[in-house]
Amino acid sequence: MQSAAAIEAAFRRERARVLATTIRATHGDFDLAEEAVQDAFAAAIARWPVEGTPDEPRGWLIAVARHKAIDAIRRRVKLREIVSEQAAQAAGDACDAPSERVAVADDRLRLIYTCCHPALATEAQIALTLRTLGGLTTEEIARAFLTSPVTMAQRLVRAKSKIRDAGIPYEVPEAAQLAERTGAVMAVVYLIFNEGYAATAGDTWIRRDLCGEAIRLGRLVAELTGDAEARGLLALMLLHDARRDARTDARGDVVLLEDQDRSRWDQAQITEALALVPDALRGGPGPYSLQAAIAALHASAPRACDTDWRQIAGLFNELARRQPTPIVALNRAVAIAMWQGPDAGLALIDQLADALAGYHLWHAARADLLRRLGRHPEAAAAYRAALDHVGSAPERRFLEGRLAEVSGSACDTR
Amino acid sequence: MQYLLMIYEDEKVWNALSEAERGKFYGEYMAFTADIKQSGHWIGGNPLQPIHTATTVRVRDGKASITDGPFAETREQLGGYYLVEAKDLDEATKLAARIPGARLGSIEVRPIMRVG
C-alpha cells in the first residue's frame, strides 16, 4: 500500500511523460490533456491504496489519462450536437487505440519541440517548457520571472491556444529542420539556466530551483536527441552550477573565479560533466561545447594558478570564429592577457571600445589589466567608468573595493 | 487546415524595381501559383491594387462613413494573398517562405477560423 505522499512523488516523476503521450491522444489539445492527467492522478490517489500499486504505474496513468481524454472528446462531440465529420473522426481514431496495453512510447521529445516552436514568443516557450516538462507550477514560474501569477497564467493560456488554433504540429521536426529546431530548444534551456544563475534579482531559492530545472531539461534533451552539442550544453550547465556555493561569500558578495575556495565546488557534478566533454567536442564542436571545454579546464585546475590559459585562449579563438560577438572577443582578450600578459590583452580590449563602452565588464576588465600593469590612475578611471554602468549591488561593492585599492596605492610610497 | 498567407511589402521598394526585375517577380509568382495548384495546396489568391486605391468603410450609430485610405502608418502594406490548405503550421510556413514577395517584404500566416 502506498501513501498519498508516495503516489504524489511517483506522479511528479512521471507527469511530463504521461502528459506528453496524452497530448498526442488529444491531437495537440494541451488543456484537455492537462485536465485528463489531473483526473488520472486523482484516480490513482483513490484507487492505488485500495487496489495496490499497479506493476507499471506510468502505463496505468497513461491508460487512465487517455481514457479520460477520449471521454471528454466524446462528451464535447455530443454536446455540440452538430457532429462535424472531423471531430468524430478524431474521437474515433482515439478510441481505436488499444487502451488496455498502452505502448509507453516516449513522447516528451514531441512535447519539447512543440513548446519551443519558433512561432511562439520566447517568454511563452520558456513558460510552457517549465510548466509541461519541468515540475514547476504557474505560481513558481511567475515568481522566478518576477511577474504576477495572473500574467503568467495568461501567457500560458495564450501559448496553448496558439498551438491549437494555428496548428503548430505535435511532432519531432523533419530532418531538414531538426538541427535548427534543436538549437531553439537548447536556447530555451540555457535561458532558463541563466535566469537562475545570473541572480540579478528575485527569490534565491526559486532561482536555484531554475538552475536545477534547466539541468534536468538539458539532461533530457541530451538523452533524447543524442545531439553532441546538447551534451555540451549539459556539461556547461553542470560545471557552472558546480561552483554555486563558492561564487558568493557570506555577505552575498561576488567571489571571482580565481579567489574561490575550490574545495566548495561540487566535485560529483564536475566529474559527471568532465566525462561529457570529450564526446561533445568530437566533430566540429558548437558554441556550448566549446564553452563547456573552457569551463572544464577551469574546473580541473587544482589552484587558480594551475589554469591552462594557453588552451583556454585557443578555445576562445575557436569560439570567436563561430560567434564573432564583442562579448566573446572580450573573454578571449582576458584569456590572452592571462596567458601572454596584461599588455597583449589590453591591446585587444582597447579595440572593442566602440562596441562595449556601455558595458561595465568591459571597463572592469580594462581596469583590472591596467591595475596589473601598475598604471593605477588609469585603472582608477576605468573602475569609475565601470561603476557608472554597473547594475547589481554585489558587483558595485566589488568594484568600489578595487577602486579604493588602486586609489590608495597610487599615493602609496611603499 | 486552411491558412491565409498575406503578402506585406513596401510599395516603394516594389516601385523602385526595374521593369525587368518586376517581370522576373511576375514570372516567379506564376510559377509558384501553378506549383501549389498542382500540389493541391491552392484554394485561392490574388494580388491587390496598390494602397492608394483603398477605401475604408465604418458604420457608427447606424451611419456609414466612407473615407480614403487607410493611411498606412506601417511601412509595409498588404499587397496580395493566397488561401491555402496545409496539414499544419509548419507546412503553411514552408509554403509562405516560397512566395517570391517574402524576399522583399514579409508574409503573415493566419489560420482560418472554422465557424459552425
HADDOCK unambig.tbl for C-alpha pairs under 7 A between the chains (distance, minus, plus):
assign (segid A and resid 166 and name CA) (segid B and resid 89 and name CA) 6.23 0.50 0.50
assign (segid A and resid 166 and name CA) (segid B and resid 111 and name CA) 5.38 0.50 0.50
assign (segid A and resid 167 and name CA) (segid B and resid 88 and name CA) 4.88 0.50 0.50
assign (segid A and resid 167 and name CA) (segid B and resid 89 and name CA) 5.07 0.50 0.50
assign (segid A and resid 168 and name CA) (segid B and resid 88 and name CA) 6.04 0.50 0.50
assign (segid A and resid 168 and name CA) (segid B and resid 89 and name CA) 5.02 0.50 0.50
assign (segid A and resid 168 and name CA) (segid B and resid 90 and name CA) 6.80 0.50 0.50
assign (segid A and resid 169 and name CA) (segid B and resid 88 and name CA) 5.83 0.50 0.50
assign (segid A and resid 169 and name CA) (segid B and resid 89 and name CA) 6.67 0.50 0.50
assign (segid A and resid 169 and name CA) (segid B and resid 90 and name CA) 6.97 0.50 0.50
